[in-house]
Amino acid sequence: SVDIQGVGAVGGRLAQLCAFLMDEMPAGEAGVGFLRTELLEFLGPLAKKSPETAVQVQPVEVKDAEGRVLKMAQVSVLPEARLEGMEFRFTYQLPLKG
C-alpha cells in the first residue's frame, strides 16, 4: 500500500517552504528563477538526475472572482522518489510580486 501520510508530509513541507519563500522572493520575473533555484536546493538528491523536470516554474496570469488579472507563478514539483512505482507531482500557484 502507498504511504499516503508520507506523501502528504512531503506536500506539506513543500507548501511550507513556498510560504516561507514568499517573504524573500524578488519582484517580477526574477521571482520565477528564485523559486526554481530554492526548490531545487530543497529537493537535493531527489532532483539530481533531471532538474529540468523535477521543478518547473512558469509565470501565468489568472483572473480573480472580480475579473482582475493576477500574475502568478505556476510551480510544479516532481521528485524522483517513487512509492510502489507511482510518481507524485505537487502543484502550487503563488502570487508574483509586482
Wavefront OBJ file of the C-alpha trace (Angstrom):
o trace
v 0.000 0.000 0.000
v 1.070 3.593 -0.610
v 2.150 5.654 2.405
v -0.357 8.464 1.886
v 0.734 10.183 5.106
v 4.319 10.305 3.803
v 3.181 11.799 0.510
v 1.065 14.327 2.388
v 4.027 15.224 4.591
v 6.198 15.956 1.550
v 3.437 18.082 0.025
v 3.009 19.915 3.320
v 6.736 20.620 3.633
v 6.818 21.964 0.070
v 3.836 24.225 0.807
v 5.538 25.472 4.000
v 8.724 26.211 2.092
v 6.800 28.102 -0.600
v 5.087 30.216 2.077
v 8.474 30.986 3.654
v 9.993 31.877 0.265
v 7.214 34.381 -0.429
v 8.833 36.767 2.070
v 12.207 36.598 0.303
v 11.052 36.360 -3.322
v 12.167 39.197 -5.613
v 9.597 41.025 -7.715
v 8.552 40.123 -11.252
v 10.205 37.520 -13.450
v 13.162 37.269 -11.049
v 10.753 35.581 -8.638
v 10.276 32.696 -11.076
v 14.005 31.879 -11.159
v 14.315 32.387 -7.414
v 11.553 29.872 -6.677
v 13.028 27.283 -9.040
v 16.516 27.604 -7.548
v 15.287 27.369 -3.961
v 13.019 24.384 -4.635
v 15.790 22.510 -6.457
v 18.071 23.114 -3.481
v 15.359 21.821 -1.125
v 14.872 18.624 -3.170
v 18.612 17.957 -3.310
v 19.218 14.371 -4.486
v 15.531 13.960 -5.384
v 16.126 16.333 -8.318
v 19.692 15.442 -9.246
v 19.049 13.238 -12.306
v 16.643 15.574 -14.081
v 16.391 19.040 -12.518
v 14.684 20.402 -15.648
v 11.623 18.240 -14.929
v 11.920 17.984 -11.134
v 11.000 21.647 -10.641
v 9.164 23.741 -13.197
v 8.101 27.320 -12.508
v 6.178 29.291 -15.122
v 4.662 32.767 -14.937
v 0.904 32.664 -15.579
v -1.993 35.084 -15.420
v -5.252 34.175 -13.718
v -8.445 36.104 -13.052
v -9.802 36.548 -9.564
v -13.504 36.482 -8.665
v -13.900 40.130 -9.752
v -12.194 39.513 -13.102
v -8.910 41.227 -12.238
v -5.807 39.697 -13.792
v -3.243 38.439 -11.271
v 0.332 37.460 -12.071
v 1.161 34.092 -10.528
v 3.949 31.540 -10.556
v 2.728 28.057 -11.505
v 5.010 25.718 -9.538
v 5.211 22.013 -10.360
v 7.450 19.697 -8.323
v 8.074 16.135 -9.492
v 10.582 14.468 -7.135
v 12.457 11.392 -8.345
v 11.191 9.359 -5.396
v 8.524 6.781 -6.167
v 6.168 4.810 -3.962
v 5.198 1.420 -5.398
v 6.174 2.691 -8.852
v 3.891 5.748 -8.652
v 5.267 9.219 -9.233
v 3.954 12.231 -7.402
v 3.536 15.765 -8.702
v 2.873 18.673 -6.387
v 1.432 21.806 -7.995
v 1.040 25.242 -6.446
v 0.216 28.748 -7.644
v 1.977 31.562 -5.862
v 1.440 35.299 -6.389
v 4.322 37.126 -8.056
v 5.269 40.439 -6.522
v 4.662 43.433 -8.751
l 1 2 3 4 5 6 7 8 9 10 11 12 13 14 15 16 17 18 19 20 21 22 23 24 25 26 27 28 29 30 31 32 33 34 35 36 37 38 39 40 41 42 43 44 45 46 47 48 49 50 51 52 53 54 55 56 57 58 59 60 61 62 63 64 65 66 67 68 69 70 71 72 73 74 75 76 77 78 79 80 81 82 83 84 85 86 87 88 89 90 91 92 93 94 95 96 97 98
